[in-house]
């Protein structure tokens, strides 16, 4: 009973080349993803009416700059740990 909200962030490592790293930040409500940031695309993309509205606003605001920095701060910073495992 109730509502379920989830935010999932992940780094996808496709090669040892740091250029092959992708950062994804997904927002999910009741098991349906409604908005996603993908570093390869470079912006937020909405998948529902609510997600599209948020994506448009977030792509014009400070949220986009914050997400763009996560690729460097999280994924590339932790790449040596990932590759050594």
C-alpha positions as CSV (number, residue, x, y, z in Angstrom):
1,X,0.0,0.0,0.0
2,X,1.2,3.5,-0.8
3,X,3.7,4.8,-3.4
4,X,7.1,3.8,-4.4
5,X,9.8,6.2,-5.5
6,X,13.3,5.2,-6.4
7,X,16.4,6.9,-7.9
8,X,19.0,4.7,-9.5
9,X,22.4,5.9,-10.6
10,X,24.9,3.8,-12.4
11,X,28.1,3.9,-14.2
12,X,28.4,1.7,-17.3
13,X,32.0,0.7,-18.2
14,X,32.2,-0.6,-21.8
15,X,36.0,-0.5,-22.1
16,X,39.1,0.5,-20.2
17,X,39.1,3.7,-22.2
18,X,37.7,6.5,-19.9
19,X,35.8,7.8,-23.0
20,X,33.7,4.6,-23.0
21,X,32.1,5.4,-19.6
22,X,28.5,6.3,-19.4
23,X,26.6,7.8,-16.3
24,X,22.9,7.1,-16.0
25,X,20.6,8.6,-13.4
26,X,17.0,7.2,-13.5
27,X,14.0,8.3,-11.6
28,X,11.3,5.7,-11.0
29,X,7.8,6.0,-9.6
30,X,5.7,2.9,-8.9
31,X,8.0,0.8,-11.1
32,X,7.8,3.1,-14.1
33,X,10.8,5.2,-15.1
34,X,9.6,8.7,-15.8
35,X,12.9,10.6,-16.3
36,X,16.5,9.7,-17.1
37,X,19.8,11.5,-17.5
38,X,22.3,9.8,-19.7
39,X,25.8,11.3,-20.1
40,X,26.0,10.1,-23.7
41,X,22.9,12.0,-24.6
42,X,24.0,14.9,-22.4
43,X,20.5,15.8,-21.1
44,X,17.4,14.7,-19.2
45,X,14.8,12.7,-21.2
46,X,11.2,12.3,-20.0
47,X,9.2,9.2,-20.6
48,X,5.8,10.3,-19.1
49,X,3.9,13.6,-19.2
50,X,5.4,14.5,-15.7
51,X,8.9,13.4,-16.8
52,X,8.8,15.4,-20.0
53,X,7.9,18.6,-18.0
54,X,10.7,17.9,-15.5
55,X,13.2,17.2,-18.2
56,X,12.4,20.4,-20.0
57,X,12.9,22.4,-16.7
58,X,15.9,20.5,-15.5
59,X,17.7,20.8,-18.9
60,X,17.4,24.6,-18.5
61,X,18.4,24.8,-14.8
62,X,21.3,24.0,-12.6
63,X,20.3,20.3,-12.4
64,X,21.9,19.7,-15.8
65,X,25.3,21.1,-14.8
66,X,25.2,18.9,-11.7
67,X,24.5,15.8,-13.6
68,X,27.2,16.5,-16.2
69,X,29.7,16.7,-13.4
70,X,28.8,13.3,-12.0
71,X,30.5,11.5,-14.9
72,X,33.8,12.9,-13.9
73,X,33.2,12.9,-10.1
74,X,31.8,9.4,-9.7
75,X,32.4,7.2,-12.7
76,X,35.8,8.3,-14.0
77,X,37.1,8.8,-10.4
78,X,36.1,5.2,-9.5
79,X,37.2,3.6,-12.8
80,X,40.5,2.2,-11.4
81,X,38.6,0.5,-8.7
82,X,36.1,-1.0,-11.1
83,X,38.9,-2.2,-13.5
84,X,41.0,-3.8,-10.8
85,X,38.1,-6.0,-9.5
